[in-house]
Amino acid sequence: MASTATKASASVIKVKKSDLPLACPRPEDEVWNMHPRVYLPIEKTGEATCPYCGAKYILQD
């Protein structure tokens, strides 16, 4: 999985089409930092922002 930043840094997290469907929090996130899982629609626009933590995701394929 191609994430380039953590949510705590408020940077953009780059994901690939192979990572879809996109859900936040990601499987590699720390347990203490998790919120309820939410699936983010990123296919049409190429970007999505998590309503819980504000993480911004960009599709890179």
mmCIF file of the N, C-alpha and C atoms, coordinates in Angstrom:
data_MODEL
# 
_entry.id   MODEL 
# 
loop_
_atom_site.group_PDB 
_atom_site.id 
_atom_site.type_symbol 
_atom_site.label_atom_id 
_atom_site.label_alt_id 
_atom_site.label_comp_id 
_atom_site.label_asym_id 
_atom_site.label_entity_id 
_atom_site.label_seq_id 
_atom_site.pdbx_PDB_ins_code 
_atom_site.Cartn_x 
_atom_site.Cartn_y 
_atom_site.Cartn_z 
_atom_site.occupancy 
_atom_site.B_iso_or_equiv 
_atom_site.pdbx_formal_charge 
_atom_site.auth_seq_id 
_atom_site.auth_comp_id 
_atom_site.auth_asym_id 
_atom_site.auth_atom_id 
_atom_site.pdbx_PDB_model_num 
ATOM 1   N N  . MET A 1 1  ? 0.825   -1.171 0.000   1.00 0.00 ? 1  MET A N  1 
ATOM 2   C CA . MET A 1 1  ? 0.000   0.000  0.000   1.00 0.00 ? 1  MET A CA 1 
ATOM 3   C C  . MET A 1 1  ? 0.871   1.236  0.000   1.00 0.00 ? 1  MET A C  1 
ATOM 4   N N  . ALA A 1 2  ? 0.480   2.183  -0.762  1.00 0.00 ? 2  ALA A N  1 
ATOM 5   C CA . ALA A 1 2  ? 1.361   3.311  -1.006  1.00 0.00 ? 2  ALA A CA 1 
ATOM 6   C C  . ALA A 1 2  ? 0.931   4.554  -0.255  1.00 0.00 ? 2  ALA A C  1 
ATOM 7   N N  . SER A 1 3  ? 1.129   4.578  1.029   1.00 0.00 ? 3  SER A N  1 
ATOM 8   C CA . SER A 1 3  ? 0.830   5.817  1.733   1.00 0.00 ? 3  SER A CA 1 
ATOM 9   C C  . SER A 1 3  ? 2.137   6.551  1.984   1.00 0.00 ? 3  SER A C  1 
ATOM 10  N N  . THR A 1 4  ? 2.094   7.854  1.801   1.00 0.00 ? 4  THR A N  1 
ATOM 11  C CA . THR A 1 4  ? 3.316   8.641  1.940   1.00 0.00 ? 4  THR A CA 1 
ATOM 12  C C  . THR A 1 4  ? 3.325   9.468  3.207   1.00 0.00 ? 4  THR A C  1 
ATOM 13  N N  . ALA A 1 5  ? 2.239   9.460  3.964   1.00 0.00 ? 5  ALA A N  1 
ATOM 14  C CA . ALA A 1 5  ? 2.190   10.271 5.174   1.00 0.00 ? 5  ALA A CA 1 
ATOM 15  C C  . ALA A 1 5  ? 1.185   9.671  6.143   1.00 0.00 ? 5  ALA A C  1 
ATOM 16  N N  . THR A 1 6  ? 1.302   10.055 7.380   1.00 0.00 ? 6  THR A N  1 
ATOM 17  C CA . THR A 1 6  ? 0.315   9.638  8.367   1.00 0.00 ? 6  THR A CA 1 
ATOM 18  C C  . THR A 1 6  ? -0.745  10.715 8.489   1.00 0.00 ? 6  THR A C  1 
ATOM 19  N N  . LYS A 1 7  ? -1.865  10.374 9.046   1.00 0.00 ? 7  LYS A N  1 
ATOM 20  C CA . LYS A 1 7  ? -2.925  11.356 9.217   1.00 0.00 ? 7  LYS A CA 1 
ATOM 21  C C  . LYS A 1 7  ? -2.497  12.481 10.145  1.00 0.00 ? 7  LYS A C  1 
ATOM 22  N N  . ALA A 1 8  ? -1.658  12.169 11.113  1.00 0.00 ? 8  ALA A N  1 
ATOM 23  C CA . ALA A 1 8  ? -1.234  13.179 12.079  1.00 0.00 ? 8  ALA A CA 1 
ATOM 24  C C  . ALA A 1 8  ? -0.473  14.323 11.418  1.00 0.00 ? 8  ALA A C  1 
ATOM 25  N N  . SER A 1 9  ? 0.181   14.056 10.294  1.00 0.00 ? 9  SER A N  1 
ATOM 26  C CA . SER A 1 9  ? 0.954   15.108 9.642   1.00 0.00 ? 9  SER A CA 1 
ATOM 27  C C  . SER A 1 9  ? 0.104   15.978 8.737   1.00 0.00 ? 9  SER A C  1 
ATOM 28  N N  . ALA A 1 10 ? -1.165  15.620 8.528   1.00 0.00 ? 10 ALA A N  1 
ATOM 29  C CA . ALA A 1 10 ? -2.101  16.390 7.705   1.00 0.00 ? 10 ALA A CA 1 
ATOM 30  C C  . ALA A 1 10 ? -1.609  16.549 6.272   1.00 0.00 ? 10 ALA A C  1 
ATOM 31  N N  . SER A 1 11 ? -0.847  15.603 5.769   1.00 0.00 ? 11 SER A N  1 
ATOM 32  C CA . SER A 1 11 ? -0.391  15.635 4.390   1.00 0.00 ? 11 SER A CA 1 
ATOM 33  C C  . SER A 1 11 ? -1.311  14.776 3.531   1.00 0.00 ? 11 SER A C  1 
ATOM 34  N N  . VAL A 1 12 ? -1.019  14.745 2.264   1.00 0.00 ? 12 VAL A N  1 
ATOM 35  C CA . VAL A 1 12 ? -1.786  13.941 1.323   1.00 0.00 ? 12 VAL A CA 1 
ATOM 36  C C  . VAL A 1 12 ? -1.299  12.497 1.371   1.00 0.00 ? 12 VAL A C  1 
ATOM 37  N N  . ILE A 1 13 ? -2.239  11.564 1.361   1.00 0.00 ? 13 ILE A N  1 
ATOM 38  C CA . ILE A 1 13 ? -1.912  10.143 1.328   1.00 0.00 ? 13 ILE A CA 1 
ATOM 39  C C  . ILE A 1 13 ? -2.219  9.645  -0.077  1.00 0.00 ? 13 ILE A C  1 
ATOM 40  N N  . LYS A 1 14 ? -1.203  9.164  -0.763  1.00 0.00 ? 14 LYS A N  1 
ATOM 41  C CA . LYS A 1 14 ? -1.355  8.692  -2.134  1.00 0.00 ? 14 LYS A CA 1 
ATOM 42  C C  . LYS A 1 14 ? -1.718  7.215  -2.125  1.00 0.00 ? 14 LYS A C  1 
ATOM 43  N N  . VAL A 1 15 ? -2.760  6.861  -2.875  1.00 0.00 ? 15 VAL A N  1 
ATOM 44  C CA . VAL A 1 15 ? -3.200  5.476  -2.980  1.00 0.00 ? 15 VAL A CA 1 
ATOM 45  C C  . VAL A 1 15 ? -3.249  5.066  -4.443  1.00 0.00 ? 15 VAL A C  1 
ATOM 46  N N  . LYS A 1 16 ? -3.152  3.765  -4.670  1.00 0.00 ? 16 LYS A N  1 
ATOM 47  C CA . LYS A 1 16 ? -3.209  3.214  -6.021  1.00 0.00 ? 16 LYS A CA 1 
ATOM 48  C C  . LYS A 1 16 ? -4.563  2.561  -6.250  1.00 0.00 ? 16 LYS A C  1 
ATOM 49  N N  . LYS A 1 17 ? -4.899  2.325  -7.507  1.00 0.00 ? 17 LYS A N  1 
ATOM 50  C CA . LYS A 1 17 ? -6.152  1.646  -7.835  1.00 0.00 ? 17 LYS A CA 1 
ATOM 51  C C  . LYS A 1 17 ? -6.206  0.267  -7.198  1.00 0.00 ? 17 LYS A C  1 
ATOM 52  N N  . SER A 1 18 ? -5.055  -0.353 -7.017  1.00 0.00 ? 18 SER A N  1 
ATOM 53  C CA . SER A 1 18 ? -5.014  -1.675 -6.392  1.00 0.00 ? 18 SER A CA 1 
ATOM 54  C C  . SER A 1 18 ? -5.390  -1.613 -4.911  1.00 0.00 ? 18 SER A C  1 
ATOM 55  N N  . ASP A 1 19 ? -5.387  -0.418 -4.300  1.00 0.00 ? 19 ASP A N  1 
ATOM 56  C CA . ASP A 1 19 ? -5.766  -0.241 -2.895  1.00 0.00 ? 19 ASP A CA 1 
ATOM 57  C C  . ASP A 1 19 ? -7.278  -0.067 -2.720  1.00 0.00 ? 19 ASP A C  1 
ATOM 58  N N  . LEU A 1 20 ? -8.017  0.044  -3.820  1.00 0.00 ? 20 LEU A N  1 
ATOM 59  C CA . LEU A 1 20 ? -9.459  0.276  -3.745  1.00 0.00 ? 20 LEU A CA 1 
ATOM 60  C C  . LEU A 1 20 ? -10.207 -1.007 -3.401  1.00 0.00 ? 20 LEU A C  1 
ATOM 61  N N  . PRO A 1 21 ? -11.342 -0.945 -2.725  1.00 0.00 ? 21 PRO A N  1 
ATOM 62  C CA . PRO A 1 21 ? -12.032 0.253  -2.286  1.00 0.00 ? 21 PRO A CA 1 
ATOM 63  C C  . PRO A 1 21 ? -11.287 0.919  -1.141  1.00 0.00 ? 21 PRO A C  1 
ATOM 64  N N  . LEU A 1 22 ? -11.319 2.232  -1.126  1.00 0.00 ? 22 LEU A N  1 
ATOM 65  C CA . LEU A 1 22 ? -10.589 3.023  -0.144  1.00 0.00 ? 22 LEU A CA 1 
ATOM 66  C C  . LEU A 1 22 ? -11.405 3.166  1.131   1.00 0.00 ? 22 LEU A C  1 
ATOM 67  N N  . ALA A 1 23 ? -10.787 2.807  2.236   1.00 0.00 ? 23 ALA A N  1 
ATOM 68  C CA . ALA A 1 23 ? -11.435 2.970  3.541   1.00 0.00 ? 23 ALA A CA 1 
ATOM 69  C C  . ALA A 1 23 ? -10.466 3.657  4.494   1.00 0.00 ? 23 ALA A C  1 
ATOM 70  N N  . CYS A 1 24 ? -11.007 4.462  5.368   1.00 0.00 ? 24 CYS A N  1 
ATOM 71  C CA . CYS A 1 24 ? -10.217 5.126  6.397   1.00 0.00 ? 24 CYS A CA 1 
ATOM 72  C C  . CYS A 1 24 ? -10.820 4.736  7.732   1.00 0.00 ? 24 CYS A C  1 
ATOM 73  N N  . PRO A 1 25 ? -10.033 4.319  8.705   1.00 0.00 ? 25 PRO A N  1 
ATOM 74  C CA . PRO A 1 25 ? -8.583  4.264  8.728   1.00 0.00 ? 25 PRO A CA 1 
ATOM 75  C C  . PRO A 1 25 ? -8.036  3.105  7.895   1.00 0.00 ? 25 PRO A C  1 
ATOM 76  N N  . ARG A 1 26 ? -6.805  3.260  7.452   1.00 0.00 ? 26 ARG A N  1 
ATOM 77  C CA . ARG A 1 26 ? -6.134  2.243  6.641   1.00 0.00 ? 26 ARG A CA 1 
ATOM 78  C C  . ARG A 1 26 ? -5.695  1.083  7.534   1.00 0.00 ? 26 ARG A C  1 
ATOM 79  N N  . PRO A 1 27 ? -5.517  -0.110 6.981   1.00 0.00 ? 27 PRO A N  1 
ATOM 80  C CA . PRO A 1 27 ? -5.102  -1.267 7.790   1.00 0.00 ? 27 PRO A CA 1 
ATOM 81  C C  . PRO A 1 27 ? -3.784  -1.059 8.532   1.00 0.00 ? 27 PRO A C  1 
ATOM 82  N N  . GLU A 1 28 ? -2.890  -0.243 8.007   1.00 0.00 ? 28 GLU A N  1 
ATOM 83  C CA . GLU A 1 28 ? -1.590  -0.037 8.645   1.00 0.00 ? 28 GLU A CA 1 
ATOM 84  C C  . GLU A 1 28 ? -1.601  1.071  9.703   1.00 0.00 ? 28 GLU A C  1 
ATOM 85  N N  . ASP A 1 29 ? -2.744  1.719  9.920   1.00 0.00 ? 29 ASP A N  1 
ATOM 86  C CA . ASP A 1 29 ? -2.824  2.774  10.937  1.00 0.00 ? 29 ASP A CA 1 
ATOM 87  C C  . ASP A 1 29 ? -2.733  2.190  12.344  1.00 0.00 ? 29 ASP A C  1 
ATOM 88  N N  . GLU A 1 30 ? -2.254  3.004  13.260  1.00 0.00 ? 30 GLU A N  1 
ATOM 89  C CA . GLU A 1 30 ? -2.118  2.594  14.657  1.00 0.00 ? 30 GLU A CA 1 
ATOM 90  C C  . GLU A 1 30 ? -3.496  2.405  15.293  1.00 0.00 ? 30 GLU A C  1 
ATOM 91  N N  . VAL A 1 31 ? -3.633  1.416  16.144  1.00 0.00 ? 31 VAL A N  1 
ATOM 92  C CA . VAL A 1 31 ? -4.908  1.114  16.784  1.00 0.00 ? 31 VAL A CA 1 
ATOM 93  C C  . VAL A 1 31 ? -5.407  2.288  17.632  1.00 0.00 ? 31 VAL A C  1 
ATOM 94  N N  . TRP A 1 32 ? -4.521  2.952  18.334  1.00 0.00 ? 32 TRP A N  1 
ATOM 95  C CA . TRP A 1 32 ? -4.929  4.064  19.201  1.00 0.00 ? 32 TRP A CA 1 
ATOM 96  C C  . TRP A 1 32 ? -5.494  5.246  18.423  1.00 0.00 ? 32 TRP A C  1 
ATOM 97  N N  . ASN A 1 33 ? -5.177  5.313  17.136  1.00 0.00 ? 33 ASN A N  1 
ATOM 98  C CA . ASN A 1 33 ? -5.542  6.456  16.313  1.00 0.00 ? 33 ASN A CA 1 
ATOM 99  C C  . ASN A 1 33 ? -6.762  6.179  15.433  1.00 0.00 ? 33 ASN A C  1 
ATOM 100 N N  . MET A 1 34 ? -7.484  5.095  15.695  1.00 0.00 ? 34 MET A N  1 
ATOM 101 C CA . MET A 1 34 ? -8.569  4.698  14.798  1.00 0.00 ? 34 MET A CA 1 
ATOM 102 C C  . MET A 1 34 ? -9.905  5.334  15.166  1.00 0.00 ? 34 MET A C  1 
ATOM 103 N N  . HIS A 1 35 ? -10.699 5.528  14.136  1.00 0.00 ? 35 HIS A N  1 
ATOM 104 C CA . HIS A 1 35 ? -12.080 5.982  14.266  1.00 0.00 ? 35 HIS A CA 1 
ATOM 105 C C  . HIS A 1 35 ? -12.941 4.960  13.535  1.00 0.00 ? 35 HIS A C  1 
ATOM 106 N N  . PRO A 1 36 ? -14.256 5.067  13.549  1.00 0.00 ? 36 PRO A N  1 
ATOM 107 C CA . PRO A 1 36 ? -15.068 4.095  12.799  1.00 0.00 ? 36 PRO A CA 1 
ATOM 108 C C  . PRO A 1 36 ? -14.672 4.060  11.326  1.00 0.00 ? 36 PRO A C  1 
ATOM 109 N N  . ARG A 1 37 ? -14.667 2.863  10.756  1.00 0.00 ? 37 ARG A N  1 
ATOM 110 C CA . ARG A 1 37 ? -14.271 2.716  9.353   1.00 0.00 ? 37 ARG A CA 1 
ATOM 111 C C  . ARG A 1 37 ? -15.306 3.361  8.446   1.00 0.00 ? 37 ARG A C  1 
ATOM 112 N N  . VAL A 1 38 ? -14.817 4.132  7.499   1.00 0.00 ? 38 VAL A N  1 
ATOM 113 C CA . VAL A 1 38 ? -15.675 4.784  6.514   1.00 0.00 ? 38 VAL A CA 1 
ATOM 114 C C  . VAL A 1 38 ? -15.062 4.557  5.136   1.00 0.00 ? 38 VAL A C  1 
ATOM 115 N N  . TYR A 1 39 ? -15.906 4.178  4.170   1.00 0.00 ? 39 TYR A N  1 
ATOM 116 C CA . TYR A 1 39 ? -15.435 3.985  2.802   1.00 0.00 ? 39 TYR A CA 1 
ATOM 117 C C  . TYR A 1 39 ? -15.568 5.301  2.051   1.00 0.00 ? 39 TYR A C  1 
ATOM 118 N N  . LEU A 1 40 ? -14.498 5.665  1.345   1.00 0.00 ? 40 LEU A N  1 
ATOM 119 C CA . LEU A 1 40 ? -14.432 6.965  0.681   1.00 0.00 ? 40 LEU A CA 1 
ATOM 120 C C  . LEU A 1 40 ? -14.518 6.798  -0.833  1.00 0.00 ? 40 LEU A C  1 
ATOM 121 N N  . PRO A 1 41 ? -15.454 7.498  -1.475  1.00 0.00 ? 41 PRO A N  1 
ATOM 122 C CA . PRO A 1 41 ? -15.573 7.437  -2.940  1.00 0.00 ? 41 PRO A CA 1 
ATOM 123 C C  . PRO A 1 41 ? -14.495 8.293  -3.598  1.00 0.00 ? 41 PRO A C  1 
ATOM 124 N N  . ILE A 1 42 ? -13.501 7.630  -4.165  1.00 0.00 ? 42 ILE A N  1 
ATOM 125 C CA . ILE A 1 42 ? -12.376 8.355  -4.757  1.00 0.00 ? 42 ILE A CA 1 
ATOM 126 C C  . ILE A 1 42 ? -12.278 8.120  -6.264  1.00 0.00 ? 42 ILE A C  1 
ATOM 127 N N  . GLU A 1 43 ? -13.018 7.138  -6.774  1.00 0.00 ? 43 GLU A N  1 
ATOM 128 C CA . GLU A 1 43 ? -12.878 6.733  -8.174  1.00 0.00 ? 43 GLU A CA 1 
ATOM 129 C C  . GLU A 1 43 ? -13.231 7.831  -9.176  1.00 0.00 ? 43 GLU A C  1 
ATOM 130 N N  . LYS A 1 44 ? -14.264 8.602  -8.938  1.00 0.00 ? 44 LYS A N  1 
ATOM 131 C CA . LYS A 1 44 ? -14.721 9.598  -9.918  1.00 0.00 ? 44 LYS A CA 1 
ATOM 132 C C  . LYS A 1 44 ? -13.869 10.856 -9.939  1.00 0.00 ? 44 LYS A C  1 
ATOM 133 N N  . THR A 1 45 ? -13.535 11.377 -8.774  1.00 0.00 ? 45 THR A N  1 
ATOM 134 C CA . THR A 1 45 ? -12.818 12.658 -8.728  1.00 0.00 ? 45 THR A CA 1 
ATOM 135 C C  . THR A 1 45 ? -11.312 12.512 -8.572  1.00 0.00 ? 45 THR A C  1 
ATOM 136 N N  . GLY A 1 46 ? -10.858 11.346 -8.069  1.00 0.00 ? 46 GLY A N  1 
ATOM 137 C CA . GLY A 1 46 ? -9.430  11.145 -7.879  1.00 0.00 ? 46 GLY A CA 1 
ATOM 138 C C  . GLY A 1 46 ? -8.919  11.635 -6.538  1.00 0.00 ? 46 GLY A C  1 
ATOM 139 N N  . GLU A 1 47 ? -9.823  12.169 -5.711  1.00 0.00 ? 47 GLU A N  1 
ATOM 140 C CA . GLU A 1 47 ? -9.422  12.584 -4.367  1.00 0.00 ? 47 GLU A CA 1 
ATOM 141 C C  . GLU A 1 47 ? -10.603 12.460 -3.416  1.00 0.00 ? 47 GLU A C  1 
ATOM 142 N N  . ALA A 1 48 ? -10.272 12.309 -2.135  1.00 0.00 ? 48 ALA A N  1 
ATOM 143 C CA . ALA A 1 48 ? -11.299 12.187 -1.098  1.00 0.00 ? 48 ALA A CA 1 
ATOM 144 C C  . ALA A 1 48 ? -10.707 12.624 0.233   1.00 0.00 ? 48 ALA A C  1 
ATOM 145 N N  . THR A 1 49 ? -11.566 13.120 1.117   1.00 0.00 ? 49 THR A N  1 
ATOM 146 C CA . THR A 1 49 ? -11.161 13.537 2.455   1.00 0.00 ? 49 THR A CA 1 
ATOM 147 C C  . THR A 1 49 ? -12.029 12.809 3.471   1.00 0.00 ? 49 THR A C  1 
ATOM 148 N N  . CYS A 1 50 ? -11.384 12.264 4.484   1.00 0.00 ? 50 CYS A N  1 
ATOM 149 C CA . CYS A 1 50 ? -12.098 11.540 5.526   1.00 0.00 ? 50 CYS A CA 1 
ATOM 150 C C  . CYS A 1 50 ? -12.885 12.518 6.396   1.00 0.00 ? 50 CYS A C  1 
ATOM 151 N N  . PRO A 1 51 ? -14.183 12.255 6.608   1.00 0.00 ? 51 PRO A N  1 
ATOM 152 C CA . PRO A 1 51 ? -14.977 13.160 7.435   1.00 0.00 ? 51 PRO A CA 1 
ATOM 153 C C  . PRO A 1 51 ? -14.649 13.070 8.932   1.00 0.00 ? 51 PRO A C  1 
ATOM 154 N N  . TYR A 1 52 ? -13.999 11.995 9.353   1.00 0.00 ? 52 TYR A N  1 
ATOM 155 C CA . TYR A 1 52 ? -13.649 11.832 10.770  1.00 0.00 ? 52 TYR A CA 1 
ATOM 156 C C  . TYR A 1 52 ? -12.331 12.512 11.135  1.00 0.00 ? 52 TYR A C  1 
ATOM 157 N N  . CYS A 1 53 ? -11.271 12.209 10.371  1.00 0.00 ? 53 CYS A N  1 
ATOM 158 C CA . CYS A 1 53 ? -9.942  12.681 10.766  1.00 0.00 ? 53 CYS A CA 1 
ATOM 159 C C  . CYS A 1 53 ? -9.366  13.742 9.829   1.00 0.00 ? 53 CYS A C  1 
ATOM 160 N N  . GLY A 1 54 ? -10.016 13.976 8.693   1.00 0.00 ? 54 GLY A N  1 
ATOM 161 C CA . GLY A 1 54 ? -9.543  14.996 7.771   1.00 0.00 ? 54 GLY A CA 1 
ATOM 162 C C  . GLY A 1 54 ? -8.410  14.549 6.862   1.00 0.00 ? 54 GLY A C  1 
ATOM 163 N N  . ALA A 1 55 ? -8.064  13.261 6.890   1.00 0.00 ? 55 ALA A N  1 
ATOM 164 C CA . ALA A 1 55 ? -6.998  12.770 6.013   1.00 0.00 ? 55 ALA A CA 1 
ATOM 165 C C  . ALA A 1 55 ? -7.418  12.958 4.557   1.00 0.00 ? 55 ALA A C  1 
ATOM 166 N N  . LYS A 1 56 ? -6.500  13.469 3.742   1.00 0.00 ? 56 LYS A N  1 
ATOM 167 C CA . LYS A 1 56 ? -6.782  13.684 2.329   1.00 0.00 ? 56 LYS A CA 1 
ATOM 168 C C  . LYS A 1 56 ? -6.076  12.607 1.518   1.00 0.00 ? 56 LYS A C  1 
ATOM 169 N N  . TYR A 1 57 ? -6.836  11.969 0.643   1.00 0.00 ? 57 TYR A N  1 
ATOM 170 C CA . TYR A 1 57 ? -6.326  10.893 -0.193  1.00 0.00 ? 57 TYR A CA 1 
ATOM 171 C C  . TYR A 1 57 ? -6.371  11.322 -1.658  1.00 0.00 ? 57 TYR A C  1 
ATOM 172 N N  . ILE A 1 58 ? -5.319  10.947 -2.402  1.00 0.00 ? 58 ILE A N  1 
ATOM 173 C CA . ILE A 1 58 ? -5.226  11.222 -3.837  1.00 0.00 ? 58 ILE A CA 1 
ATOM 174 C C  . ILE A 1 58 ? -4.993  9.895  -4.545  1.00 0.00 ? 58 ILE A C  1 
ATOM 175 N N  . LEU A 1 59 ? -5.754  9.650  -5.619  1.00 0.00 ? 59 LEU A N  1 
ATOM 176 C CA . LEU A 1 59 ? -5.589  8.437  -6.427  1.00 0.00 ? 59 LEU A CA 1 
ATOM 177 C C  . LEU A 1 59 ? -4.475  8.666  -7.424  1.00 0.00 ? 59 LEU A C  1 
ATOM 178 N N  . GLN A 1 60 ? -3.522  7.714  -7.483  1.00 0.00 ? 60 GLN A N  1 
ATOM 179 C CA . GLN A 1 60 ? -2.311  7.909  -8.275  1.00 0.00 ? 60 GLN A CA 1 
ATOM 180 C C  . GLN A 1 60 ? -2.153  6.988  -9.464  1.00 0.00 ? 60 GLN A C  1 
ATOM 181 N N  . ASP A 1 61 ? -3.166  6.529  -10.105 1.00 0.00 ? 61 ASP A N  1 
ATOM 182 C CA . ASP A 1 61 ? -2.954  5.620  -11.259 1.00 0.00 ? 61 ASP A CA 1 
ATOM 183 C C  . ASP A 1 61 ? -3.472  6.196  -12.515 1.00 0.00 ? 61 ASP A C  1 
# 
